[in-house]
Amino acid sequence: MSIDVSGGAGGTAAELDDLDAAAWTLDAIGQHLLGCAGRALATGASPALAEAAVRIAVRAPHLAAAAGAAVAQVERHALGLVGATGAGGEAAALALLASTVREVVGAYRAADRAAVMLVRDAEDLVMSEVGMAAPALLLGLGAIGLTAFASPAGRVVGPAQVASLLDEAAYRVPWAVDLLAGGSDALLRGLAADPMCAIVLVAASYQAGVVWPPGDEREATAVLEQVGAMAGALDESVAYAGVSVTALPRAADLAGHAPTGLAGLLTDAVDLGDPSEPGRVRVTRIPQPDGSSAWVVQVPGTQDWDPRPGGNPFDLSTDVSAMTGAATLAAVGTRRALEQAMAAAGRAGATGRDDPVLLSGHSQGGIISASLASDPAFRASHPRLQIVTAGSPIAGFPIPPSVPVLSLEHVQDPVPRLDGSANPDRPTWTTVRADLRERGAPVSAGASHGSSIYLTTAEEVDGAIATHESASLDAWARGAAPFFGGDRPAQVTDFRITRLPTEPLSSVEARR
């Protein structure tokens, strides 16, 4: 099996939580034993016991010796229970064991935090130096390129060759993407060493509402987004004020059944990525035996790579904005699509508030799912929420532990690494990572991100669940059972989401 499972019910954090719970149990048992020892001591030292022996001796002198011996034996046992070899000693030993367990758990967590900080400090140091050297490096590369272009041999390496080399490098050295993304805030600080860059970056930081210098990757992304906005790109709010959400006629090939496991979700992700039908979000209603419904909302990945926003909200500008934590029209449209589908089924508002909802998406679809799961207002409307992502950088989103998460990632896919952080290791967040080298996949970072290859990974995960190879996947599958089962009838609706311009569309398109 080429997949590696971390986090979830069988992850390190869950085991540490179990150890914490065990320490509390040991304390409780120790306290109970101390209580038993105390009650035994009180009994042994009770005047009533001695008085009873005296009364027996007076009324039955022939039993006096036996009564005295019995009282003495009770007193000895009572003292023994309090002593080192009795309940008191066991209680002390349990208290020491509980304290030791807590110390070990605390030391492990502290070491883990220290390791993360060490890596971050190293990333910041390297990327700060890269940022300071970048202007001179770019000038040097430009001069080399001009020289090569002017030489009789012509251009030595063109843009296509450079892109191919970078694509292969990202595949072979995936940790380089971690370095670049994890140190993006330090990179900007290094770039600001150049006066011209500093003017642009500080102005962009002010416009983005970020205190300069940026303190983390999310703030750095917000500054870069504002740099793009200053150049007329990456800002949908300039020309678009809202979205329209329209239910589409049901396609003949949309079977009315629940998804067949993760592979079913990824099959739909491939379909929703069809560029000939852009802007579609799919909502599937699966009726439940108790009369309620489960809902699967599938969000497409990036469909338009033009940095200038257009009518399709699933574009590059949404990618960048969503990664900063800002609200996007794509997320608004996705939420409205779910609301429309629930209203059409008579499950709107309080009626369907407790219906389980699964948000799922590949790439940008996973980012939008994570942004909605991070929204307290959305969670208040849909408290039984889960998300599944494939190839999505969502580690930095404030998704609460109450929301189960399953993340599929490829080791050679640079996109899930763009947030510069590893996914949290916690009982409700399971991460599945697949090493594509074990499949003989093409040596291409871009190909590693494709929805079709994630479909193959989803099939492997379904196989691992069927054979119970992972406690984390088994626990996730039990919790996600309402959403799956290909033989269960369902209602499938596709919605078209389109940005609404703030001015006539002809004027907007004229600027593109």
C-alpha positions in Angstrom: 0.0 0.0 0.0 1.5 3.4 -1.0 -0.6 5.4 1.4 0.5 6.5 4.9 -2.2 7.5 7.5 -1.5 10.0 10.2 -3.7 11.7 12.8 -7.3 10.6 13.5 -8.5 8.1 16.1 -5.2 6.1 15.8 -2.9 9.1 15.6 -0.3 10.3 18.1 -2.5 13.1 19.5 -5.3 10.6 20.1 -2.8 8.3 21.9 -1.6 11.2 24.0 -5.2 12.1 24.9 -5.8 8.5 25.9 -2.7 8.7 28.2 -4.1 11.9 29.7 -7.4 10.2 30.3 -5.6 7.2 31.8 -3.7 9.5 34.3 -7.0 11.0 35.5 -8.4 7.5 35.9 -5.4 6.5 37.9 -5.9 9.5 40.1 -9.6 8.6 40.6 -8.7 5.0 41.6 -6.0 6.3 44.0 -8.5 8.7 45.6 -11.0 5.8 46.0 -8.4 3.6 47.6 -7.4 6.4 50.0 -11.1 6.8 50.9 -11.3 3.0 51.6 -8.2 3.2 53.7 -9.5 6.1 55.7 -12.8 4.4 56.4 -11.0 1.3 57.5 -8.7 3.3 59.8 -11.7 5.0 61.2 -13.4 1.7 61.9 -10.3 0.2 63.5 -9.9 3.2 65.8 -13.6 3.5 66.6 -14.4 3.6 70.3 -17.5 1.6 69.5 -15.3 -1.4 68.5 -13.6 -1.4 71.9 -16.8 -0.8 73.8 -18.3 -3.8 71.9 -15.4 -6.0 73.1 -16.0 -4.8 76.7 -19.7 -5.6 76.6 -18.9 -9.1 75.3 -16.4 -9.7 78.0 -18.9 -8.6 80.7 -21.8 -10.7 79.4 -19.8 -13.7 78.2 -16.5 -13.8 80.0 -15.5 -17.0 78.2 -15.5 -15.0 74.9 -13.5 -12.1 76.3 -10.2 -13.3 74.9 -11.6 -14.0 71.4 -13.3 -10.6 71.3 -10.0 -8.9 72.3 -8.1 -10.8 69.6 -10.8 -9.9 67.0 -10.5 -6.2 67.9 -6.7 -6.3 67.7 -6.9 -8.0 64.3 -9.3 -5.4 62.9 -6.9 -2.7 64.2 -3.9 -4.4 62.6 -5.7 -4.7 59.3 -6.8 -1.1 59.4 -3.3 0.1 60.0 -2.1 -2.2 57.3 -4.5 -0.7 54.7 -3.1 2.7 55.5 0.6 1.6 55.4 3.0 1.2 52.5 1.8 -2.3 51.5 -1.9 -1.5 51.8 -4.4 0.7 50.1 -2.6 3.9 51.2 0.6 2.7 49.6 -1.2 1.6 46.4 -2.9 5.0 46.3 0.5 6.8 46.6 1.9 4.6 43.9 -1.0 5.3 41.5 -0.6 9.0 42.2 3.1 8.8 41.3 2.3 6.8 38.1 -0.4 9.3 37.1 2.1 12.2 37.6 4.8 10.4 35.6 2.4 9.8 32.7 1.4 13.5 32.7 5.1 14.5 32.7 5.9 12.1 29.8 2.9 13.4 27.8 3.8 17.0 28.5 7.5 16.4 27.6 6.4 14.8 24.3 4.2 17.7 23.4 6.8 20.3 24.4 9.4 18.5 22.2 7.0 18.4 19.3 6.4 22.2 19.7 10.1 22.9 19.9 10.8 20.8 16.8 8.1 22.8 14.9 9.6 26.1 16.1 13.1 25.0 15.1 12.0 24.2 11.6 10.2 27.5 11.3 13.2 29.4 12.5 15.4 27.6 9.9 12.9 28.4 7.2 12.7 32.1 8.2 16.5 32.3 8.2 16.9 30.8 4.8 14.1 32.6 3.1 15.1 36.0 4.6 18.5 35.6 2.9 16.8 34.5 -0.3 14.6 37.6 -0.2 17.6 39.9 0.3 19.4 38.3 -2.6 16.4 38.1 -4.9 16.7 41.5 -6.6 20.3 41.1 -7.6 19.7 37.5 -8.6 16.8 38.5 -10.9 19.0 41.2 -12.5 21.7 38.6 -13.1 19.3 36.1 -14.6 17.9 38.8 -16.8 21.3 39.7 -18.1 22.1 36.1 -18.8 18.8 35.7 -20.6 19.5 38.7 -22.8 23.0 37.5 -23.6 21.7 34.1 -24.6 18.9 35.7 -26.7 21.4 37.9 -28.5 23.9 35.2 -29.1 24.1 33.5 -32.5 23.0 30.2 -31.0 19.7 31.9 -30.0 17.9 31.4 -26.7 19.4 28.5 -24.7 16.6 27.9 -22.3 13.1 29.1 -23.1 10.1 29.6 -20.8 8.7 26.1 -21.6 12.0 24.5 -20.6 12.2 26.5 -17.4 8.7 25.5 -16.5 9.5 21.8 -17.2 12.6 22.0 -15.0 10.8 23.6 -12.1 8.0 21.0 -12.4 10.4 18.1 -12.2 12.3 19.8 -9.4 9.2 20.2 -7.3 8.4 16.5 -7.8 11.9 15.3 -6.9 12.5 17.8 -4.0 9.0 18.4 -2.5 10.4 19.8 0.8 11.6 22.8 -1.2 8.0 23.9 -1.5 7.6 23.6 2.3 10.7 25.9 2.7 9.3 28.5 0.3 5.8 28.5 1.7 6.7 28.2 5.4 9.1 31.1 5.1 7.0 33.3 2.9 6.7 36.0 5.6 10.5 36.0 6.0 10.9 36.2 2.2 8.9 39.4 2.2 11.0 40.8 5.0 14.1 40.0 3.0 12.7 41.6 -0.1 12.0 44.7 1.9 15.8 45.2 2.3 15.6 46.7 -1.3 14.2 50.2 -1.0 11.9 49.9 -4.1 10.5 46.6 -2.9 10.0 48.0 0.6 7.9 50.9 -0.7 5.6 48.5 -2.6 5.4 45.9 0.1 4.7 48.3 3.0 2.0 50.1 0.9 0.4 46.7 0.1 0.6 45.7 3.8 -1.2 48.9 4.8 -3.9 48.3 2.2 -4.3 44.7 3.3 -4.7 45.8 7.0 -1.6 43.9 8.0 0.9 45.3 10.4 4.3 45.3 8.7 6.2 43.1 8.7 3.9 40.1 8.3 4.1 37.6 11.2 3.0 34.4 9.4 2.2 32.8 6.1 -1.4 33.9 6.1 -0.4 37.6 6.5 2.3 37.3 3.9 -0.3 35.9 1.5 -2.6 38.9 2.2 0.2 41.3 1.4 1.0 39.4 -1.9 -2.7 39.5 -2.7 -2.7 43.3 -2.3 0.4 43.6 -4.5 -1.6 41.8 -7.2 -4.6 44.1 -6.5 -2.4 47.1 -7.0 -1.6 45.7 -10.4 -5.2 45.2 -11.3 -5.4 41.5 -10.4 -6.5 39.0 -7.7 -9.3 41.3 -6.3 -12.8 40.2 -7.1 -14.4 43.0 -5.0 -13.3 45.7 -7.5 -15.7 44.5 -10.3 -18.0 42.0 -8.7 -20.5 42.5 -5.9 -22.3 39.1 -5.5 -23.1 35.8 -7.1 -26.1 34.2 -8.8 -26.8 30.5 -7.9 -29.0 28.7 -10.5 -30.1 25.1 -10.3 -29.3 23.3 -13.6 -31.5 20.7 -15.4 -30.5 17.3 -14.2 -28.0 15.7 -16.5 -29.0 12.3 -17.8 -25.7 10.7 -16.5 -26.2 11.9 -12.9 -27.4 8.7 -11.3 -29.7 9.2 -8.3 -27.7 7.4 -5.6 -25.3 8.2 -2.8 -21.6 8.4 -3.5 -19.8 5.0 -3.4 -17.1 5.8 -0.9 -14.2 8.2 -1.5 -13.8 7.0 -5.0 -17.4 8.2 -5.7 -16.5 11.7 -4.4 -13.4 11.9 -6.5 -15.2 10.7 -9.6 -17.6 13.6 -9.2 -14.6 15.9 -8.6 -13.2 14.9 -12.0 -16.6 15.6 -13.6 -17.0 19.0 -11.9 -13.6 20.0 -13.2 -14.8 19.8 -16.8 -13.9 23.2 -18.2 -16.7 23.0 -20.8 -19.2 23.3 -17.9 -17.6 25.8 -15.5 -18.8 27.0 -12.1 -20.8 24.0 -11.1 -21.3 22.9 -7.5 -23.0 19.6 -6.8 -25.4 19.0 -3.9 -26.6 15.4 -3.2 -29.4 14.6 -0.8 -29.4 11.2 0.8 -32.6 10.4 2.7 -32.0 8.7 6.1 -34.0 6.0 7.8 -35.3 8.4 10.5 -36.8 10.8 8.0 -33.9 13.3 8.0 -31.4 13.8 5.2 -27.7 13.8 4.8 -26.1 16.3 2.3 -23.0 16.0 0.2 -21.7 19.3 -1.2 -19.0 18.9 -3.8 -17.0 22.0 -4.8 -14.8 22.1 -8.0 -11.1 23.0 -8.1 -9.6 26.0 -9.8 -11.0 26.4 -13.4 -9.7 29.8 -14.5 -6.0 30.7 -14.0 -6.3 34.3 -15.3 -5.2 36.5 -12.4 -7.9 39.0 -13.3 -11.3 37.9 -11.9 -14.1 37.0 -14.3 -17.6 35.6 -14.1 -16.5 32.1 -12.9 -15.6 32.5 -9.2 -13.5 29.3 -9.1 -10.4 31.1 -10.3 -7.0 32.1 -9.1 -8.2 35.2 -7.2 -10.4 33.0 -5.1 -7.4 30.7 -4.4 -5.4 33.6 -3.0 -8.2 35.3 -1.1 -9.4 32.1 0.5 -5.9 31.3 1.7 -5.8 34.6 3.6 -9.0 33.7 5.4 -11.1 36.3 3.6 -14.7 35.6 2.5 -15.0 34.8 -1.2 -17.9 34.8 -3.6 -17.2 31.1 -4.4 -17.9 30.2 -0.7 -21.0 32.4 -0.6 -22.3 30.7 -3.8 -21.6 27.2 -2.3 -23.4 28.0 0.9 -26.4 29.3 -1.1 -26.5 26.2 -3.3 -26.8 24.1 -0.2 -29.5 26.3 1.2 -31.5 26.2 -2.0 -31.3 22.4 -2.2 -32.4 22.1 1.5 -35.3 24.5 0.9 -36.4 22.6 -2.2 -36.5 19.4 -0.1 -38.4 21.0 2.8 -35.3 20.9 5.1 -34.6 24.6 5.4 -33.9 26.3 8.7 -34.6 24.6 11.9 -36.1 21.6 10.2 -32.8 20.5 8.7 -30.5 22.0 11.2 -29.4 18.6 12.5 -28.9 17.1 9.1 -25.3 15.9 8.6 -23.4 17.8 5.9 -20.3 16.7 4.1 -18.3 19.4 2.2 -15.8 17.9 -0.3 -13.5 19.3 -2.9 -10.3 18.8 -4.9 -7.7 21.6 -4.7 -9.6 24.9 -4.4 -12.8 23.0 -3.7 -11.1 21.7 -0.5 -9.9 25.3 0.4 -13.5 26.6 0.1 -14.8 23.6 2.2 -12.2 24.5 4.9 -13.2 28.1 4.8 -16.8 27.3 5.3 -16.0 24.9 8.1 -14.0 27.7 9.8 -17.0 30.0 9.7 -18.8 30.0 13.0 -22.1 31.2 11.4 -22.0 28.3 8.9 -21.3 25.8 11.7 -24.1 27.2 13.7 -26.5 26.5 10.8 -24.9 23.0 10.2 -23.5 21.7 13.4 -23.1 18.1 12.1 -20.5 19.1 9.6 -17.6 17.1 8.1 -15.1 17.9 5.3 -13.1 15.8 2.8 -10.3 17.4 0.8 -7.9 16.2 -1.9 -4.8 18.1 -2.8 -5.8 21.2 -0.7 -3.6 23.4 1.6 -5.9 23.7 4.6 -3.6 23.2 7.6 -3.8 26.9 8.5 -7.6 27.1 8.7 -9.1 27.4 12.2 -11.3 24.3 11.8 -12.5 23.3 15.3 -12.0 19.8 16.6 -15.7 19.3 16.5 -15.5 19.0 12.6 -14.1 15.7 11.4 -11.6 16.2 8.5 -10.1 13.7 6.0 -7.3 15.1 3.9 -5.8 13.3 0.9 -2.4 14.5 -0.2 0.4 13.3 -2.5 3.9 13.7 -1.3 5.0 15.0 -4.7 2.0 17.4 -5.1 3.2 21.0 -4.2 -0.3 22.4 -3.7 -1.1 20.9 -0.3 2.3 22.3 0.9 1.5 25.9 0.0 0.3 26.7 3.4 3.8 25.9 4.8 2.4 23.7 7.6 1.6 20.1 8.3 -2.0 19.1 9.0 -2.8 19.0 12.7 -2.5 15.6 14.4 -5.7 15.3 16.3 -8.4 12.6 16.8 -10.8 14.3 14.4 -8.3 15.1 11.6 -7.0 12.2 9.5 -4.4 12.8 6.8 -3.7 10.2 4.1 -0.4 10.8 2.2 0.5 8.8 -0.9 4.0 8.5 -2.4 3.5 8.4 -6.1 7.0 7.1 -6.8 5.7 3.7 -5.7 3.1 3.8 -8.5 5.5 4.6 -11.3 3.6 7.9 -11.9 5.0 10.6 -14.3 7.8 12.7 -12.9 5.7 15.8 -12.7 4.5 17.9 -9.8 1.7 19.2 -11.9 0.5 15.8 -12.8 0.7 14.8 -9.2 -2.0 17.3 -8.4 -4.6 16.1 -11.0 -8.0 15.0 -9.8 -7.7 11.8 -11.8 -4.7 10.6 -9.9 -6.3 11.6 -6.6 -9.2 9.3 -7.7 -6.7 6.4 -7.7 -5.6 7.4 -4.2 -9.2 7.4 -3.1 -9.7 3.9 -4.4 -6.7 2.8 -2.3 -8.2 4.4 0.8 -11.5 2.7 0.1 -9.6 -0.6 -0.1 -7.8 0.1 3.2 -11.2 0.8 4.9 -12.7 -2.4 3.5 -9.8 -4.4 4.9 -9.6 -2.5 8.2 -5.9 -1.6 7.8 -6.1 1.7 9.8 -7.9 2.5 13.0 -8.1 6.1 12.0 -9.7 5.3 8.6 -12.1 2.9 10.3 -13.2 5.5 12.8 -13.6 8.1 10.0 -15.7 5.7 7.9 -18.0 5.0 10.8 -18.6 8.7 11.3 -19.2 9.3 7.6 -21.5 6.4 7.0 -24.7 8.6 6.4 -23.1 10.0 3.3 -22.1 6.8 1.5 -23.7 3.7 0.0 -24.1 3.5 -3.8 -27.3 1.5 -3.5 -29.1 4.2 -1.5 -31.4 6.5 -3.4 -30.5 10.1 -3.6 -31.3 13.4 -5.2 -28.5 15.1 -7.2 -28.6 18.7 -8.2 -26.0 20.8 -9.9 -25.9 24.5 -9.4 -24.2 27.1 -11.6 -22.4 29.8 -9.6 -21.6 33.1 -11.4 -20.2 36.3 -10.2 -22.5 39.4 -10.5 -20.6 42.5 -11.8 -21.0 45.9 -10.1 -21.4 47.4 -13.6 -22.5 46.1 -17.0 -20.6 43.0 -17.9 -19.4 44.5 -21.2 -17.5 47.1 -19.2 -15.9 44.5 -17.0 -14.9 42.3 -19.9 -13.5 45.3 -21.7 -10.9 45.6 -19.0 -9.9 42.0 -19.1 
